[in-house]
Amino acid sequence: MCSFTGSSDGLGLMAAHLLVEQGHDVVLHVRNESRADDTRRTVPQARTVVTGELSGIAAMR
């Protein structure tokens, strides 16, 4: 079983909701544009959603 903590689901999404509800200026990170679209719809109060695949060294370069 896998647990996710990114901005698009799981604990990361819960944290994003809590932070925007508290009035924080939130920028979210997701792996791809598909997740970005879903996250923008789910947390419309976020300042922005940025994409970037960071699963390995090659992807980070």
PyMOL Python script that loads the backbone (N, CA, C, O; Angstrom):
from pymol import cmd

cmd.read_pdbstr("""\
ATOM      1  N   MET A   1       0.841  -1.181   0.000  1.00  0.00           N
ATOM      2  CA  MET A   1       0.000   0.000   0.000  1.00  0.00           C
ATOM      3  C   MET A   1       0.882   1.239   0.000  1.00  0.00           C
ATOM      4  O   MET A   1       1.945   1.261   0.621  1.00  0.00           O
ATOM      5  N   CYS A   2       0.432   2.258  -0.698  1.00  0.00           N
ATOM      6  CA  CYS A   2       1.198   3.484  -0.856  1.00  0.00           C
ATOM      7  C   CYS A   2       0.462   4.659  -0.217  1.00  0.00           C
ATOM      8  O   CYS A   2      -0.761   4.756  -0.313  1.00  0.00           O
ATOM      9  N   SER A   3       1.195   5.534   0.421  1.00  0.00           N
ATOM     10  CA  SER A   3       0.616   6.742   1.008  1.00  0.00           C
ATOM     11  C   SER A   3       1.175   7.945   0.274  1.00  0.00           C
ATOM     12  O   SER A   3       2.384   8.038   0.059  1.00  0.00           O
ATOM     13  N   PHE A   4       0.313   8.857  -0.109  1.00  0.00           N
ATOM     14  CA  PHE A   4       0.764  10.038  -0.836  1.00  0.00           C
ATOM     15  C   PHE A   4       0.621  11.272   0.047  1.00  0.00           C
ATOM     16  O   PHE A   4      -0.331  11.394   0.818  1.00  0.00           O
ATOM     17  N   THR A   5       1.587  12.185  -0.079  1.00  0.00           N
ATOM     18  CA  THR A   5       1.521  13.414   0.698  1.00  0.00           C
ATOM     19  C   THR A   5       1.684  14.644  -0.180  1.00  0.00           C
ATOM     20  O   THR A   5       1.971  15.727   0.328  1.00  0.00           O
ATOM     21  N   GLY A   6       1.507  14.499  -1.481  1.00  0.00           N
ATOM     22  CA  GLY A   6       1.607  15.640  -2.379  1.00  0.00           C
ATOM     23  C   GLY A   6       0.408  16.559  -2.256  1.00  0.00           C
ATOM     24  O   GLY A   6      -0.549  16.263  -1.540  1.00  0.00           O
ATOM     25  N   SER A   7       0.468  17.665  -2.954  1.00  0.00           N
ATOM     26  CA  SER A   7      -0.593  18.670  -2.888  1.00  0.00           C
ATOM     27  C   SER A   7      -1.897  18.222  -3.507  1.00  0.00           C
ATOM     28  O   SER A   7      -2.943  18.809  -3.232  1.00  0.00           O
ATOM     29  N   SER A   8      -1.858  17.191  -4.340  1.00  0.00           N
ATOM     30  CA  SER A   8      -3.073  16.798  -5.054  1.00  0.00           C
ATOM     31  C   SER A   8      -3.910  15.751  -4.326  1.00  0.00           C
ATOM     32  O   SER A   8      -5.027  15.456  -4.751  1.00  0.00           O
ATOM     33  N   ASP A   9      -3.397  15.190  -3.247  1.00  0.00           N
ATOM     34  CA  ASP A   9      -4.184  14.210  -2.496  1.00  0.00           C
ATOM     35  C   ASP A   9      -3.604  13.995  -1.099  1.00  0.00           C
ATOM     36  O   ASP A   9      -2.567  14.565  -0.757  1.00  0.00           O
ATOM     37  N   GLY A  10      -4.262  13.189  -0.315  1.00  0.00           N
ATOM     38  CA  GLY A  10      -3.769  12.792   0.994  1.00  0.00           C
ATOM     39  C   GLY A  10      -3.510  13.940   1.962  1.00  0.00           C
ATOM     40  O   GLY A  10      -4.240  14.931   1.996  1.00  0.00           O
ATOM     41  N   LEU A  11      -2.450  13.776   2.747  1.00  0.00           N
ATOM     42  CA  LEU A  11      -2.111  14.762   3.779  1.00  0.00           C
ATOM     43  C   LEU A  11      -1.763  16.127   3.194  1.00  0.00           C
ATOM     44  O   LEU A  11      -2.078  17.156   3.791  1.00  0.00           O
ATOM     45  N   GLY A  12      -1.116  16.142   2.030  1.00  0.00           N
ATOM     46  CA  GLY A  12      -0.759  17.413   1.403  1.00  0.00           C
ATOM     47  C   GLY A  12      -1.985  18.226   1.028  1.00  0.00           C
ATOM     48  O   GLY A  12      -2.018  19.441   1.221  1.00  0.00           O
ATOM     49  N   LEU A  13      -2.986  17.556   0.493  1.00  0.00           N
ATOM     50  CA  LEU A  13      -4.230  18.233   0.124  1.00  0.00           C
ATOM     51  C   LEU A  13      -4.955  18.733   1.372  1.00  0.00           C
ATOM     52  O   LEU A  13      -5.492  19.841   1.388  1.00  0.00           O
ATOM     53  N   MET A  14      -4.965  17.904   2.416  1.00  0.00           N
ATOM     54  CA  MET A  14      -5.596  18.313   3.664  1.00  0.00           C
ATOM     55  C   MET A  14      -4.879  19.540   4.241  1.00  0.00           C
ATOM     56  O   MET A  14      -5.528  20.478   4.703  1.00  0.00           O
ATOM     57  N   ALA A  15      -3.557  19.532   4.214  1.00  0.00           N
ATOM     58  CA  ALA A  15      -2.785  20.670   4.716  1.00  0.00           C
ATOM     59  C   ALA A  15      -3.076  21.922   3.903  1.00  0.00           C
ATOM     60  O   ALA A  15      -3.203  23.011   4.463  1.00  0.00           O
ATOM     61  N   ALA A  16      -3.183  21.776   2.588  1.00  0.00           N
ATOM     62  CA  ALA A  16      -3.490  22.926   1.728  1.00  0.00           C
ATOM     63  C   ALA A  16      -4.830  23.537   2.115  1.00  0.00           C
ATOM     64  O   ALA A  16      -4.944  24.756   2.243  1.00  0.00           O
ATOM     65  N   HIS A  17      -5.839  22.700   2.301  1.00  0.00           N
ATOM     66  CA  HIS A  17      -7.160  23.207   2.711  1.00  0.00           C
ATOM     67  C   HIS A  17      -7.086  23.934   4.047  1.00  0.00           C
ATOM     68  O   HIS A  17      -7.644  25.022   4.195  1.00  0.00           O
ATOM     69  N   LEU A  18      -6.404  23.343   5.014  1.00  0.00           N
ATOM     70  CA  LEU A  18      -6.293  23.973   6.333  1.00  0.00           C
ATOM     71  C   LEU A  18      -5.567  25.310   6.250  1.00  0.00           C
ATOM     72  O   LEU A  18      -5.982  26.282   6.883  1.00  0.00           O
ATOM     73  N   LEU A  19      -4.495  25.366   5.482  1.00  0.00           N
ATOM     74  CA  LEU A  19      -3.721  26.602   5.381  1.00  0.00           C
ATOM     75  C   LEU A  19      -4.500  27.724   4.708  1.00  0.00           C
ATOM     76  O   LEU A  19      -4.460  28.863   5.174  1.00  0.00           O
ATOM     77  N   VAL A  20      -5.205  27.427   3.624  1.00  0.00           N
ATOM     78  CA  VAL A  20      -5.978  28.493   2.970  1.00  0.00           C
ATOM     79  C   VAL A  20      -7.145  28.931   3.848  1.00  0.00           C
ATOM     80  O   VAL A  20      -7.507  30.108   3.856  1.00  0.00           O
ATOM     81  N   GLU A  21      -7.740  27.986   4.594  1.00  0.00           N
ATOM     82  CA  GLU A  21      -8.823  28.352   5.512  1.00  0.00           C
ATOM     83  C   GLU A  21      -8.337  29.287   6.613  1.00  0.00           C
ATOM     84  O   GLU A  21      -9.102  30.104   7.126  1.00  0.00           O
ATOM     85  N   GLN A  22      -7.059  29.164   6.974  1.00  0.00           N
ATOM     86  CA  GLN A  22      -6.477  30.016   8.003  1.00  0.00           C
ATOM     87  C   GLN A  22      -5.975  31.341   7.436  1.00  0.00           C
ATOM     88  O   GLN A  22      -5.464  32.184   8.173  1.00  0.00           O
ATOM     89  N   GLY A  23      -6.123  31.519   6.129  1.00  0.00           N
ATOM     90  CA  GLY A  23      -5.746  32.786   5.504  1.00  0.00           C
ATOM     91  C   GLY A  23      -4.337  32.849   4.952  1.00  0.00           C
ATOM     92  O   GLY A  23      -3.866  33.925   4.585  1.00  0.00           O
ATOM     93  N   HIS A  24      -3.654  31.714   4.887  1.00  0.00           N
ATOM     94  CA  HIS A  24      -2.295  31.702   4.356  1.00  0.00           C
ATOM     95  C   HIS A  24      -2.304  31.809   2.833  1.00  0.00           C
ATOM     96  O   HIS A  24      -3.262  31.404   2.174  1.00  0.00           O
ATOM     97  N   ASP A  25      -1.238  32.353   2.297  1.00  0.00           N
ATOM     98  CA  ASP A  25      -1.024  32.449   0.856  1.00  0.00           C
ATOM     99  C   ASP A  25      -0.314  31.160   0.440  1.00  0.00           C
ATOM    100  O   ASP A  25       0.863  30.979   0.754  1.00  0.00           O
ATOM    101  N   VAL A  26      -1.007  30.267  -0.258  1.00  0.00           N
ATOM    102  CA  VAL A  26      -0.509  28.913  -0.508  1.00  0.00           C
ATOM    103  C   VAL A  26      -0.156  28.709  -1.977  1.00  0.00           C
ATOM    104  O   VAL A  26      -0.948  29.020  -2.867  1.00  0.00           O
ATOM    105  N   VAL A  27       1.053  28.179  -2.219  1.00  0.00           N
ATOM    106  CA  VAL A  27       1.497  27.755  -3.544  1.00  0.00           C
ATOM    107  C   VAL A  27       1.666  26.243  -3.472  1.00  0.00           C
ATOM    108  O   VAL A  27       2.381  25.736  -2.608  1.00  0.00           O
ATOM    109  N   LEU A  28       1.011  25.523  -4.376  1.00  0.00           N
ATOM    110  CA  LEU A  28       1.030  24.065  -4.358  1.00  0.00           C
ATOM    111  C   LEU A  28       1.899  23.510  -5.479  1.00  0.00           C
ATOM    112  O   LEU A  28       2.017  24.120  -6.542  1.00  0.00           O
ATOM    113  N   HIS A  29       2.504  22.354  -5.241  1.00  0.00           N
ATOM    114  CA  HIS A  29       3.327  21.674  -6.241  1.00  0.00           C
ATOM    115  C   HIS A  29       2.703  20.309  -6.553  1.00  0.00           C
ATOM    116  O   HIS A  29       2.298  19.577  -5.650  1.00  0.00           O
ATOM    117  N   VAL A  30       2.634  19.985  -7.843  1.00  0.00           N
ATOM    118  CA  VAL A  30       2.147  18.679  -8.293  1.00  0.00           C
ATOM    119  C   VAL A  30       3.072  18.147  -9.383  1.00  0.00           C
ATOM    120  O   VAL A  30       3.895  18.884  -9.927  1.00  0.00           O
ATOM    121  N   ARG A  31       2.930  16.860  -9.696  1.00  0.00           N
ATOM    122  CA  ARG A  31       3.824  16.216 -10.667  1.00  0.00           C
ATOM    123  C   ARG A  31       3.532  16.517 -12.124  1.00  0.00           C
ATOM    124  O   ARG A  31       4.456  16.564 -12.937  1.00  0.00           O
ATOM    125  N   ASN A  32       2.271  16.723 -12.475  1.00  0.00           N
ATOM    126  CA  ASN A  32       1.961  16.916 -13.891  1.00  0.00           C
ATOM    127  C   ASN A  32       0.726  17.808 -14.062  1.00  0.00           C
ATOM    128  O   ASN A  32       0.036  18.124 -13.093  1.00  0.00           O
ATOM    129  N   GLU A  33       0.468  18.198 -15.287  1.00  0.00           N
ATOM    130  CA  GLU A  33      -0.614  19.153 -15.570  1.00  0.00           C
ATOM    131  C   GLU A  33      -1.993  18.587 -15.254  1.00  0.00           C
ATOM    132  O   GLU A  33      -2.893  19.329 -14.861  1.00  0.00           O
ATOM    133  N   SER A  34      -2.162  17.292 -15.420  1.00  0.00           N
ATOM    134  CA  SER A  34      -3.438  16.668 -15.081  1.00  0.00           C
ATOM    135  C   SER A  34      -3.742  16.834 -13.594  1.00  0.00           C
ATOM    136  O   SER A  34      -4.855  17.201 -13.216  1.00  0.00           O
ATOM    137  N   ARG A  35      -2.746  16.562 -12.757  1.00  0.00           N
ATOM    138  CA  ARG A  35      -2.918  16.760 -11.316  1.00  0.00           C
ATOM    139  C   ARG A  35      -3.083  18.239 -10.989  1.00  0.00           C
ATOM    140  O   ARG A  35      -3.811  18.593 -10.062  1.00  0.00           O
ATOM    141  N   ALA A  36      -2.418  19.093 -11.736  1.00  0.00           N
ATOM    142  CA  ALA A  36      -2.536  20.533 -11.503  1.00  0.00           C
ATOM    143  C   ALA A  36      -3.974  20.996 -11.729  1.00  0.00           C
ATOM    144  O   ALA A  36      -4.519  21.757 -10.929  1.00  0.00           O
ATOM    145  N   ASP A  37      -4.581  20.536 -12.816  1.00  0.00           N
ATOM    146  CA  ASP A  37      -5.967  20.916 -13.102  1.00  0.00           C
ATOM    147  C   ASP A  37      -6.904  20.463 -11.988  1.00  0.00           C
ATOM    148  O   ASP A  37      -7.761  21.226 -11.542  1.00  0.00           O
ATOM    149  N   ASP A  38      -6.737  19.210 -11.536  1.00  0.00           N
ATOM    150  CA  ASP A  38      -7.567  18.685 -10.450  1.00  0.00           C
ATOM    151  C   ASP A  38      -7.362  19.482  -9.165  1.00  0.00           C
ATOM    152  O   ASP A  38      -8.319  19.802  -8.460  1.00  0.00           O
ATOM    153  N   THR A  39      -6.111  19.795  -8.873  1.00  0.00           N
ATOM    154  CA  THR A  39      -5.794  20.513  -7.637  1.00  0.00           C
ATOM    155  C   THR A  39      -6.328  21.938  -7.673  1.00  0.00           C
ATOM    156  O   THR A  39      -6.813  22.438  -6.658  1.00  0.00           O
ATOM    157  N   ARG A  40      -6.247  22.597  -8.823  1.00  0.00           N
ATOM    158  CA  ARG A  40      -6.807  23.949  -8.939  1.00  0.00           C
ATOM    159  C   ARG A  40      -8.315  23.941  -8.672  1.00  0.00           C
ATOM    160  O   ARG A  40      -8.844  24.855  -8.039  1.00  0.00           O
ATOM    161  N   ARG A  41      -8.996  22.911  -9.153  1.00  0.00           N
ATOM    162  CA  ARG A  41     -10.437  22.803  -8.905  1.00  0.00           C
ATOM    163  C   ARG A  41     -10.726  22.484  -7.437  1.00  0.00           C
ATOM    164  O   ARG A  41     -11.710  22.968  -6.878  1.00  0.00           O
ATOM    165  N   THR A  42      -9.880  21.680  -6.820  1.00  0.00           N
ATOM    166  CA  THR A  42     -10.093  21.252  -5.446  1.00  0.00           C
ATOM    167  C   THR A  42      -9.721  22.335  -4.429  1.00  0.00           C
ATOM    168  O   THR A  42     -10.365  22.458  -3.387  1.00  0.00           O
ATOM    169  N   VAL A  43      -8.683  23.120  -4.733  1.00  0.00           N
ATOM    170  CA  VAL A  43      -8.227  24.183  -3.830  1.00  0.00           C
ATOM    171  C   VAL A  43      -8.154  25.498  -4.616  1.00  0.00           C
ATOM    172  O   VAL A  43      -7.061  26.010  -4.857  1.00  0.00           O
ATOM    173  N   PRO A  44      -9.294  26.042  -5.010  1.00  0.00           N
ATOM    174  CA  PRO A  44      -9.279  27.248  -5.841  1.00  0.00           C
ATOM    175  C   PRO A  44      -8.720  28.476  -5.119  1.00  0.00           C
ATOM    176  O   PRO A  44      -8.361  29.457  -5.770  1.00  0.00           O
ATOM    177  N   GLN A  45      -8.640  28.440  -3.793  1.00  0.00           N
ATOM    178  CA  GLN A  45      -8.125  29.579  -3.041  1.00  0.00           C
ATOM    179  C   GLN A  45      -6.598  29.635  -3.055  1.00  0.00           C
ATOM    180  O   GLN A  45      -6.025  30.642  -2.639  1.00  0.00           O
ATOM    181  N   ALA A  46      -5.922  28.580  -3.523  1.00  0.00           N
ATOM    182  CA  ALA A  46      -4.460  28.583  -3.590  1.00  0.00           C
ATOM    183  C   ALA A  46      -3.998  29.678  -4.539  1.00  0.00           C
ATOM    184  O   ALA A  46      -4.650  29.956  -5.546  1.00  0.00           O
ATOM    185  N   ARG A  47      -2.886  30.289  -4.215  1.00  0.00           N
ATOM    186  CA  ARG A  47      -2.348  31.352  -5.073  1.00  0.00           C
ATOM    187  C   ARG A  47      -2.049  30.819  -6.467  1.00  0.00           C
ATOM    188  O   ARG A  47      -2.421  31.432  -7.468  1.00  0.00           O
ATOM    189  N   THR A  48      -1.374  29.674  -6.526  1.00  0.00           N
ATOM    190  CA  THR A  48      -1.068  29.037  -7.802  1.00  0.00           C
ATOM    191  C   THR A  48      -0.694  27.579  -7.567  1.00  0.00           C
ATOM    192  O   THR A  48      -0.473  27.156  -6.433  1.00  0.00           O
ATOM    193  N   VAL A  49      -0.626  26.825  -8.648  1.00  0.00           N
ATOM    194  CA  VAL A  49      -0.174  25.433  -8.621  1.00  0.00           C
ATOM    195  C   VAL A  49       0.947  25.322  -9.641  1.00  0.00           C
ATOM    196  O   VAL A  49       0.761  25.663 -10.810  1.00  0.00           O
ATOM    197  N   VAL A  50       2.107  24.847  -9.209  1.00  0.00           N
ATOM    198  CA  VAL A  50       3.239  24.667 -10.113  1.00  0.00           C
ATOM    199  C   VAL A  50       3.447  23.184 -10.357  1.00  0.00           C
ATOM    200  O   VAL A  50       3.146  22.358  -9.496  1.00  0.00           O
ATOM    201  N   THR A  51       3.966  22.846 -11.540  1.00  0.00           N
ATOM    202  CA  THR A  51       4.207  21.442 -11.878  1.00  0.00           C
ATOM    203  C   THR A  51       5.697  21.170 -11.990  1.00  0.00           C
ATOM    204  O   THR A  51       6.482  22.044 -12.358  1.00  0.00           O
ATOM    205  N   GLY A  52       6.064  19.949 -11.668  1.00  0.00           N
ATOM    206  CA  GLY A  52       7.454  19.523 -11.816  1.00  0.00           C
ATOM    207  C   GLY A  52       7.608  18.104 -11.320  1.00  0.00           C
ATOM    208  O   GLY A  52       7.250  17.794 -10.184  1.00  0.00           O
ATOM    209  N   GLU A  53       8.132  17.253 -12.154  1.00  0.00           N
ATOM    210  CA  GLU A  53       8.354  15.862 -11.781  1.00  0.00           C
ATOM    211  C   GLU A  53       9.674  15.779 -11.033  1.00  0.00           C
ATOM    212  O   GLU A  53      10.732  16.062 -11.596  1.00  0.00           O
ATOM    213  N   LEU A  54       9.612  15.392  -9.763  1.00  0.00           N
ATOM    214  CA  LEU A  54      10.806  15.345  -8.918  1.00  0.00           C
ATOM    215  C   LEU A  54      11.076  13.945  -8.386  1.00  0.00           C
ATOM    216  O   LEU A  54      11.645  13.793  -7.305  1.00  0.00           O
ATOM    217  N   SER A  55      10.675  12.922  -9.132  1.00  0.00           N
ATOM    218  CA  SER A  55      10.793  11.558  -8.644  1.00  0.00           C
ATOM    219  C   SER A  55      12.201  10.986  -8.768  1.00  0.00           C
ATOM    220  O   SER A  55      12.495   9.950  -8.172  1.00  0.00           O
ATOM    221  N   GLY A  56      13.057  11.625  -9.511  1.00  0.00           N
ATOM    222  CA  GLY A  56      14.424  11.130  -9.666  1.00  0.00           C
ATOM    223  C   GLY A  56      15.359  12.258 -10.071  1.00  0.00           C
ATOM    224  O   GLY A  56      14.912  13.336 -10.463  1.00  0.00           O
ATOM    225  N   ILE A  57      16.638  12.007  -9.974  1.00  0.00           N
ATOM    226  CA  ILE A  57      17.655  13.019 -10.312  1.00  0.00           C
ATOM    227  C   ILE A  57      17.501  13.494 -11.759  1.00  0.00           C
ATOM    228  O   ILE A  57      17.566  14.693 -12.029  1.00  0.00           O
ATOM    229  N   ALA A  58      17.298  12.558 -12.687  1.00  0.00           N
ATOM    230  CA  ALA A  58      17.164  12.942 -14.100  1.00  0.00           C
ATOM    231  C   ALA A  58      15.973  13.872 -14.303  1.00  0.00           C
ATOM    232  O   ALA A  58      16.059  14.825 -15.078  1.00  0.00           O
ATOM    233  N   ALA A  59      14.873  13.609 -13.623  1.00  0.00           N
ATOM    234  CA  ALA A  59      13.691  14.451 -13.762  1.00  0.00           C
ATOM    235  C   ALA A  59      13.931  15.848 -13.196  1.00  0.00           C
ATOM    236  O   ALA A  59      13.382  16.827 -13.701  1.00  0.00           O
ATOM    237  N   MET A  60      14.744  15.939 -12.157  1.00  0.00           N
ATOM    238  CA  MET A  60      15.028  17.237 -11.549  1.00  0.00           C
ATOM    239  C   MET A  60      15.906  18.104 -12.435  1.00  0.00           C
ATOM    240  O   MET A  60      15.826  19.332 -12.396  1.00  0.00           O
ATOM    241  N   ARG A  61      16.737  17.459 -13.227  1.00  0.00           N
ATOM    242  CA  ARG A  61      17.615  18.236 -14.102  1.00  0.00           C
ATOM    243  C   ARG A  61      16.815  18.841 -15.210  1.00  0.00           C
ATOM    244  O   ARG A  61      17.367  19.538 -16.061  1.00  0.00           O
TER     245      ARG A  61
END
""", "prot")
cmd.dss("prot")
cmd.show_as("cartoon", "prot")
cmd.util.cbc("prot")
cmd.orient("prot")
